[in-house]
Amino acid sequence: MSVTTATIPKGRSLTQDKPHRTVTAWLMLALAVAVALVMAAPFLLLLLNAFKTGADYSAHGPLAWPTTFTFDAFADYLGRVDYPRALFNSIVSSAIIAFAGTTLALMASYAIGIGRIRANTLITALLLIATMVPHESLIYPLFYGAQATGTINTIWSVIIVFTILYAAYGTYILSSVMSTFPYAILEAAAIDGAGRWRILWQVVFPIVRPTLTVLVVFIFIWSWNEFYIPLVLLGDPASQTVPIALSTLRGQHSIDVTVLNAGSLLSLIPTLVFFLIFQRTISRGVTAGAVK
């Protein structure tokens, strides 16, 4: 039996049943394209000026098309900055901060949301307040603390500081998720003889893993872009991250804009690639967190 002859009425085709876009749909599409272009404009401007010479930029300005595409700005940047070392420091520190901060947040939120410790609401509020404190107000105790522990001018000073800060933020986020965790699952695991540690890693962790993955990706990107605290704690060029190494291009009285654009592009590419790789993971994590 032919399915097409049985289901499609005579005189009609499959194309006639396709929905047509309304005027409102086309307007929304045009608005989305316009917003996308506005958001992409800074990156396109950065890309355009990174391949110019200094004389070309001075003569025609930032919005003009380059007269000749050249890699002189990239070569100049790599000659001034130890980019491979800075890239290594950024990758190592951001990865450790992301995974260590998420792990601490998972264990702390498990105790607050599922363990039902006393004053859990007060603790969550304190963690929220801690994430709202400006970094400028923390710099003095952090600087002297890094000096006292011998971690000043090493990436470990940044790793310790941001692991704690992002763990506090992650605990605030995950504790609200843990508080709505189905109690029947926990009770069934306890009846089967599972302890709290086993419940955490074999019951809770697999369920909240999509949310944890999203948190890891966001913490990695946030810690990569941190500037103020690493600028103070990482004075040694051998320990500097990519944003700090980029800031050394700014002179006291002048600045080479094309070299700065080339360095900014090189510092942006790793996070852009990282985000594109884990884009599907982020989408799945958000979807999993929205549907029970």
Buried (B, 14 or more C-beta within 10 A) or exposed (E): EEEEEEEBEEEEEEEEEEEEEEEEEEEEEEEEEEEEEEEEEEEEEBBBBBBBBBEBBEEEEEEEEBEEEBEBBBEBBBEBBBBEBBBBBBBEBBBBBBBBBBBBBBBBBBBBBBBEEEEBEEBBEEBBEBBEEEBEEBBEEBBEBBEEEEBBBBBBBBBBBBBBBBBBBBBBBBBEBBBEBEEEEBEEBBEEEBEBEBBBEEBBEEBBEBBBBBBBBBBBBBBBBBEEBBBBBBEEBEBBBBBBBBBEBEEEEEEBBBBBBBBBBBBBEBBEEBBEEBEEBBEBBEEBBEEE
